Amino acid sequence: MEMRKMICVSCPVGCTMEVHVEGDQVVSVKGNTCPRGQTYAEAEVRNPVRVFTSTVRVEGGVLSVCPVRSARPLPLSRVFDVARELARVKVVAPVSIGQVIIADVCGTGVDIVASRSLKRKES
């Protein structure tokens, strides 16, 4: 049996938990102060996911970059692949908040969307 320490991010408390794992099964969770800790630990052991945030380069915008994020959490194992893909992207202004920048990034089924609107630079 393996023991992993993790901090639950399901609520602002941030409980430090000891999670006992056999294979990909959670055997026990200690240190959580609410039931969400157990749920978080099980998800983190079986299929860890993260909301991805970054920026993309913008051509002709009032700013040279635009913040982006994943429309929903994507597999943690694909985060670096997604970062490499985004490094190759350049969008043309204007950009609208929620605009899909990359659909189905890296085959994850998750879209990368703009986190803010960005106007075109006046000439």
C-alpha positions as CSV (number, residue, x, y, z in Angstrom):
1,M,0.0,0.0,0.0
2,E,1.2,3.5,-0.9
3,M,0.6,6.6,1.2
4,R,0.3,9.9,-0.7
5,K,0.0,13.4,0.9
6,M,-2.2,15.9,-1.0
7,I,-3.9,19.1,-0.3
8,C,-7.6,19.2,-1.1
9,V,-8.6,22.1,-3.3
10,S,-12.4,21.4,-3.3
11,C,-13.0,24.3,-0.9
12,P,-11.0,27.2,0.7
13,V,-10.0,25.2,3.8
14,G,-7.3,23.3,1.9
15,C,-7.1,20.2,4.1
16,T,-3.8,18.3,4.1
17,M,-4.8,14.7,3.6
18,E,-3.0,11.3,3.8
19,V,-4.4,9.1,1.1
20,H,-3.7,5.4,1.2
21,V,-3.7,3.8,-2.2
22,E,-3.5,0.3,-3.6
23,G,-3.1,0.3,-7.4
24,D,-5.6,2.9,-8.6
25,Q,-8.0,2.4,-5.6
26,V,-8.2,4.7,-2.6
27,V,-8.3,2.6,0.5
28,S,-8.6,5.4,3.1
29,V,-8.4,9.2,3.4
30,K,-7.4,10.9,6.6
31,G,-7.2,14.6,7.4
32,N,-10.2,15.9,5.4
33,T,-12.8,17.9,7.3
34,C,-15.6,17.4,4.8
35,P,-16.8,14.6,2.5
36,R,-15.5,16.6,-0.6
37,G,-12.0,15.6,0.5
38,Q,-12.7,11.9,-0.1
39,T,-14.3,12.6,-3.5
40,Y,-11.3,14.9,-4.5
41,A,-8.8,12.2,-3.4
42,E,-10.5,9.5,-5.4
43,A,-10.6,11.6,-8.6
44,E,-7.0,12.7,-8.1
45,V,-5.8,9.1,-7.9
46,R,-7.9,7.7,-10.7
47,N,-8.0,10.5,-13.2
48,P,-6.3,13.8,-12.3
49,V,-7.5,16.8,-14.3
50,R,-6.7,20.5,-14.3
51,V,-8.2,23.7,-15.8
52,F,-5.4,25.0,-18.0
53,T,-4.7,28.7,-18.3
54,S,-2.1,30.5,-20.4
55,T,-1.8,33.2,-23.1
56,V,-1.7,33.2,-26.9
57,R,0.0,35.7,-29.1
58,V,-2.2,38.3,-30.9
59,E,-1.6,40.0,-34.2
60,G,-3.0,43.5,-34.6
61,G,-4.5,43.7,-31.1
62,V,-4.3,46.5,-28.4
63,L,-2.3,43.9,-26.5
64,S,0.3,41.4,-27.8
65,V,-1.2,38.5,-25.9
66,C,-4.6,37.3,-24.8
67,P,-5.4,35.1,-21.8
68,V,-6.9,31.7,-22.6
69,R,-8.2,28.7,-20.6
70,S,-9.6,25.3,-21.1
71,A,-13.3,25.2,-21.4
72,R,-13.3,22.4,-18.8
73,P,-10.6,20.4,-17.0
74,L,-8.4,18.3,-19.1
75,P,-6.2,15.3,-18.2
76,L,-3.2,16.3,-16.2
77,S,-1.0,14.1,-18.3
78,R,-1.7,16.3,-21.4
79,V,-0.9,19.7,-19.9
80,F,2.6,19.9,-21.4
81,D,1.3,18.8,-24.8
82,V,-1.4,21.5,-24.7
83,A,1.2,24.2,-23.7
84,R,3.4,23.2,-26.7
85,E,0.4,23.4,-29.0
86,L,-0.5,26.9,-27.7
87,A,3.0,28.2,-28.1
88,R,2.5,27.7,-31.9
89,V,-0.7,29.7,-32.0
90,K,-1.2,33.3,-33.1
91,V,-4.7,34.8,-33.3
92,V,-5.8,37.9,-35.2
93,A,-7.6,40.6,-33.3
94,P,-10.4,41.3,-32.5
95,V,-10.9,38.4,-30.0
96,S,-14.1,37.8,-28.1
97,I,-14.4,36.4,-24.7
98,G,-15.4,32.7,-25.0
99,Q,-14.1,32.5,-28.6
100,V,-12.7,29.0,-29.3
101,I,-9.0,29.4,-30.0
102,I,-8.3,25.7,-30.4
103,A,-11.1,23.1,-30.7
104,D,-10.4,19.7,-29.2
105,V,-6.9,20.6,-28.2
106,C,-4.5,17.6,-28.6
107,G,-7.4,15.3,-29.1
108,T,-8.6,15.8,-25.5
109,G,-12.1,16.7,-26.4
110,V,-11.6,20.0,-24.6
111,D,-11.6,23.5,-26.3
112,I,-9.2,26.3,-25.5
113,V,-11.2,29.6,-25.2
114,A,-10.3,33.2,-24.8
115,S,-10.7,34.5,-21.3
116,R,-11.2,38.1,-22.3
117,S,-12.2,40.2,-25.3
118,L,-9.4,42.1,-27.1
119,K,-10.0,44.9,-29.5
120,R,-8.1,45.5,-32.7
121,K,-5.4,48.2,-32.6
122,E,-6.4,51.4,-34.3
123,S,-3.9,52.4,-37.1
